[in-house]
Every structure is written in structure tokens, then in C-alpha cells.
Amino acid sequence: MEMLRVENIGKSFDGNEILKGVSFEVNKGEVISVIGPSGSGKSTMLRCLNLLETIDRGKLIVEGDVLIQADEEGKPIYPSAKKLRKIRLKLGMVFQNFVLFPHFSVLRNIIEAPIHVLNMNPHEAKKLALELLDKVGLADKADAYPYQLSGGQKQRVAIARALAMKPDILLFDEPTSALDPELTGEVLKVIKELALEDMTMIVVTHEMSFAKDVSDRVIFMDQGIIVEEGNPAEIFQNPSNERTKAFLKNFIFAS
């Protein structure tokens, strides 16, 4: 079942073309890792999918619902605000810098959106939040505040918060890039467990071992385009594009 279709999306900032016609699809339960050098457009692409950035052209379809339609000239047409909100709820987002509310406890960080956006009963929201904290290994941190947590713990809270909105697709924007290497493993472990539960995910990452071991498909981006995509064996063991080979050279030699 197709969960997401991206067709020819383009995005520029101040005349600088960041995305130059990106197209791909995501099927239910797939884990897609997006890799590539810094500045290749990976994070911008992810932000466009979640409408944190507008697009200049192209089309986005989420579970059969048209999130953005292209007119005859390829320019985007957005649906009504009501429909936009409904479709966006299908997409969850985990940022590289956690984006937790510093003045809220861990528990309140998680229950705030389900209560006020999904109109969830506060008792049910708390029950769900505690279950999710247990899932990410932080059952004892419900009453803590972000300043009392390590970076890895903050990111696991951020994952629990995203899951509390019950998204159909989870987007990760370099979820370990702000972490010390020793804390990276605890976050990747949670993402791997979600993959085993068939959570549909798009993960922008610099963690090549993670992309190789966990992904169903790997997309390599450079200079605003998808240079190559395929299963991990194809991309990491036998890439067909010279730019992909050059990017992965050190990793391939290390493995």
C-alpha cells in the first residue's frame, strides 16, 4: 500500500535552487533512509513533506489524499486549511534538536498536543504517554524536565511525543546529529524497534551503519536531486553512480 507519493517537488531560497525536482514513493511499513553530503537538500526535502516549508512546484499525496496539487504550470495548489490540518496529522516529525518545551515536564511535553490538537481525554493522554515513555526506556522520567535529561533522553522523549499523535508516517531529521557518539546508540535502538513494528519512516541520517542495517530502501541525494536509490545492498555494496561511490568510499573501505 502506497503511503506517500512525492512528485517533482522543487524549492528555492532567495533564488538558490535547493530541490530540483525530487520524486519518490513510500509504501506502508517501509523504512527509507535519505543520505548524502551536507547541503544536498535532505532536510529541506523533509521539511517540505511536513509543510514546515512551502514548495515552489510539484505534488504531494499522503495515503491517497492530495496534500499539494500542481497546476498546469507545475505550481503548487494547497487544499483548504481544514483538509490541510487533517492530512498533516498523518505525518509525525522528530527534529535533530529535540524542540521540547523547557518549562514543561516530560509528561506534559508528550500530552500537550494529543489533548489540544486531537481532543484526547487527559486521562487517556496520560496513560498513552506513560506507555510510550516505557516503550522508549524512560518510564522513570515522566516528572523530569528537559534540563535534567541527557541529549539521548531528550531525543527519546521527542520520539515518544511524535508517536503520541498516532501518525501513519514518521519523519526523522538527522535524529542523532546533535548527540555525542555514546548517546547515539540509544536513539537508534528505539528507531530500530519501531522498524520491527512496521512503522512507516523516512530517516534523514549520517549514520551509514543504521541506513545499511535497518532500511528497506536508501535514497542518496546530492545538489538537490536524487542521484541514486535502491535497497541497502545495491547502494552500499554496488552503487552504480560515481557520485554515490565517491560519497560512500570511506564507509565501504571501513566495512
C-alpha positions as CSV (number, residue, x, y, z in Angstrom):
1,M,0.0,0.0,0.0
2,E,1.4,3.4,-1.0
3,M,1.6,5.8,1.9
4,L,3.3,8.8,0.4
5,R,4.0,9.9,-3.2
6,V,6.3,12.8,-3.9
7,E,6.3,14.1,-7.5
8,N,8.8,16.6,-8.9
9,I,9.0,18.9,-5.8
10,G,11.2,22.0,-6.2
11,K,12.2,24.6,-3.6
12,S,14.4,27.7,-3.8
13,F,15.6,30.2,-1.2
14,D,16.5,33.7,-2.4
15,G,17.0,32.4,-5.9
16,N,19.1,29.5,-4.8
17,E,17.5,26.2,-6.0
18,I,17.8,23.7,-3.1
19,L,15.4,21.0,-4.5
20,K,15.5,20.4,-8.3
21,G,12.6,18.1,-8.9
22,V,12.6,15.3,-6.3
23,S,10.3,12.3,-6.8
24,F,9.8,9.1,-4.9
25,E,7.2,7.0,-3.1
26,V,6.9,5.3,0.3
27,N,5.0,2.1,0.9
28,K,3.4,1.0,4.2
29,G,5.9,-0.3,6.7
30,E,8.9,0.8,4.7
31,V,11.9,2.4,6.3
32,I,13.6,4.8,3.9
33,S,17.0,6.3,4.8
34,V,18.0,9.5,3.0
35,I,21.7,10.0,2.9
36,G,24.1,12.5,1.2
37,P,26.5,15.3,1.9
38,S,25.6,18.4,4.0
39,G,23.7,20.9,1.9
40,S,22.3,18.3,-0.6
41,G,18.7,19.2,0.3
42,K,17.8,16.3,2.5
43,S,16.5,18.3,5.5
44,T,14.7,20.8,3.2
45,M,13.0,17.9,1.4
46,L,11.8,16.5,4.7
47,R,10.5,19.9,5.9
48,C,8.6,20.3,2.6
49,L,6.9,16.9,3.2
50,N,5.6,18.1,6.5
51,L,4.7,21.6,5.2
52,L,7.2,23.3,7.5
53,E,8.4,24.8,4.2
54,T,6.2,25.6,1.3
55,I,7.2,24.1,-2.1
56,D,7.6,26.1,-5.4
57,R,6.4,23.2,-7.6
58,G,5.3,19.6,-7.5
59,K,2.8,17.4,-5.9
60,L,2.4,15.5,-2.6
61,I,-0.1,12.7,-1.9
62,V,-0.5,11.2,1.5
63,E,-2.4,7.9,1.7
64,G,-4.4,8.9,-1.4
65,D,-5.2,12.4,-0.1
66,V,-3.7,15.2,-2.2
67,L,-1.7,17.4,0.2
68,I,-0.4,19.6,-2.6
69,Q,-1.6,19.6,-6.2
70,A,0.3,21.0,-9.2
71,D,-1.4,23.3,-11.6
72,E,-0.8,23.3,-15.4
73,E,2.5,25.2,-14.9
74,G,3.6,22.9,-12.1
75,K,3.0,25.4,-9.3
76,P,1.5,24.1,-6.1
77,I,-2.1,24.4,-5.1
78,Y,-2.9,23.8,-1.4
79,P,-6.3,22.4,-0.1
80,S,-8.4,24.2,2.5
81,A,-7.0,24.8,5.9
82,K,-9.3,22.2,7.4
83,K,-8.2,19.5,5.0
84,L,-4.6,20.5,5.3
85,R,-4.7,20.0,9.1
86,K,-6.3,16.6,8.7
87,I,-3.7,15.3,6.3
88,R,-0.8,16.8,8.2
89,L,-1.8,14.8,11.3
90,K,-0.8,11.7,9.4
91,L,2.8,12.9,9.4
92,G,4.9,13.0,12.6
93,M,8.2,14.8,12.8
94,V,11.3,14.3,15.0
95,F,13.8,17.1,14.8
96,Q,17.6,17.0,15.3
97,N,17.5,19.4,18.2
98,F,14.6,17.9,20.1
99,V,12.4,21.0,20.3
100,L,11.0,20.2,23.7
101,F,9.2,22.8,25.8
102,P,11.8,23.6,28.6
103,H,9.2,24.8,31.1
104,F,7.1,21.6,30.8
105,S,7.7,18.3,32.4
106,V,8.5,15.3,30.2
107,L,4.9,14.1,30.7
108,R,3.4,17.4,29.8
109,N,5.6,17.7,26.7
110,I,4.0,14.5,25.4
111,I,0.4,15.0,26.4
112,E,0.0,18.7,25.3
113,A,-0.6,18.1,21.6
114,P,-2.9,15.0,21.9
115,I,-5.1,16.9,24.4
116,H,-5.3,20.2,22.5
117,V,-5.0,19.0,18.9
118,L,-6.6,15.5,18.9
119,N,-9.0,16.4,21.7
120,M,-7.9,13.4,23.6
121,N,-9.2,12.9,27.1
122,P,-6.5,14.0,29.6
123,H,-6.6,10.7,31.4
124,E,-6.2,8.7,28.2
125,A,-3.4,11.1,27.0
126,K,-1.5,10.5,30.3
127,K,-2.0,6.7,30.0
128,L,-0.7,6.8,26.4
129,A,2.2,9.0,27.4
130,L,3.3,6.7,30.2
131,E,3.1,3.7,27.8
132,L,5.3,5.5,25.3
133,L,7.8,6.5,27.9
134,D,8.1,2.9,28.9
135,K,8.5,2.0,25.2
136,V,11.5,4.4,24.8
137,G,13.0,3.3,28.1
138,L,12.2,6.4,30.1
139,A,9.4,5.2,32.4
140,D,11.1,6.9,35.4
141,K,11.4,10.3,33.7
142,A,7.8,11.4,33.5
143,D,8.1,14.2,36.1
144,A,11.6,15.3,35.0
145,Y,12.3,18.5,33.0
146,P,14.3,18.7,29.8
147,Y,17.3,20.3,31.5
148,Q,17.6,17.2,33.7
149,L,17.9,14.9,30.7
150,S,20.8,13.9,28.5
151,G,20.7,14.6,24.8
152,G,19.8,11.0,24.1
153,Q,17.0,11.0,26.6
154,K,15.6,14.3,25.2
155,Q,15.5,12.7,21.7
156,R,13.7,9.7,23.0
157,V,11.1,11.9,24.7
158,A,10.8,13.7,21.3
159,I,10.1,10.3,19.6
160,A,7.5,9.5,22.3
161,R,5.9,12.9,21.7
162,A,5.7,12.3,18.0
163,L,4.2,8.8,18.5
164,A,1.6,10.2,20.9
165,M,0.0,11.9,17.9
166,K,-0.5,8.5,16.3
167,P,1.0,9.4,12.9
168,D,0.9,7.0,10.0
169,I,4.3,8.1,8.8
170,L,7.2,9.3,11.0
171,L,9.8,11.7,9.6
172,F,13.3,11.9,11.3
173,D,15.6,14.8,10.5
174,E,19.1,13.7,11.5
175,P,17.9,12.4,14.9
176,T,21.4,11.7,16.2
177,S,23.4,14.6,14.8
178,A,23.2,16.7,18.0
179,L,24.2,13.8,20.2
180,D,27.6,12.6,21.4
181,P,28.5,9.2,19.8
182,E,27.9,7.3,23.0
183,L,24.3,8.6,23.2
184,T,23.6,7.9,19.5
185,G,23.1,4.1,20.0
186,E,20.2,4.5,22.5
187,V,18.2,6.6,20.0
188,L,18.9,4.4,17.0
189,K,17.8,1.4,19.1
190,V,14.4,3.0,19.5
191,I,14.1,3.7,15.8
192,K,15.2,0.1,15.0
193,E,12.4,-1.2,17.3
194,L,9.9,0.9,15.5
195,A,11.1,-0.5,12.2
196,L,10.5,-4.0,13.6
197,E,6.9,-2.9,14.4
198,D,6.5,-1.9,10.7
199,M,6.3,1.8,11.4
200,T,6.5,3.7,8.1
201,M,9.5,6.0,8.4
202,I,11.7,8.4,6.4
203,V,15.0,9.0,8.2
204,V,17.5,11.6,7.1
205,T,20.7,10.4,8.6
206,H,24.5,10.5,8.6
207,E,24.6,7.1,10.3
208,M,25.6,4.8,7.4
209,S,25.6,1.6,9.5
210,F,22.0,2.3,10.6
211,A,21.0,3.0,7.0
212,K,22.6,-0.2,5.8
213,D,21.2,-2.4,8.5
214,V,17.7,-1.1,9.0
215,S,16.5,0.5,5.8
216,D,14.3,-1.2,3.2
217,R,15.4,1.5,0.7
218,V,18.2,4.1,0.6
219,I,18.0,7.4,-1.2
220,F,21.2,9.2,-2.0
221,M,20.8,12.9,-2.6
222,D,23.3,15.5,-3.8
223,Q,22.9,19.1,-5.1
224,G,19.1,19.0,-4.7
225,I,18.4,15.8,-6.7
226,I,18.1,12.1,-6.0
227,V,21.2,10.7,-7.6
228,E,20.5,7.1,-6.8
229,E,18.1,4.9,-4.8
230,G,17.8,1.2,-4.1
231,N,17.9,-1.4,-1.4
232,P,20.9,-1.2,1.0
233,A,22.8,-4.0,-0.7
234,E,22.7,-2.2,-4.0
235,I,23.6,1.2,-2.6
236,F,26.3,0.2,-0.2
237,Q,27.9,-2.8,-1.9
238,N,27.4,-2.0,-5.6
239,P,26.4,1.7,-6.2
240,S,26.0,2.4,-9.9
241,N,26.6,6.2,-9.8
242,E,30.1,7.6,-9.5
243,R,29.0,10.3,-7.1
244,T,27.5,7.7,-4.8
245,K,30.7,5.7,-4.9
246,A,32.7,8.7,-4.0
247,F,30.5,9.6,-1.1
248,L,30.4,6.1,0.3
249,K,34.1,5.3,-0.4
250,N,35.3,5.7,3.2
251,F,32.4,3.8,4.6
252,I,32.8,0.9,2.1
253,F,36.5,0.7,2.8
254,A,35.9,0.7,6.6
255,S,33.4,-2.2,6.3
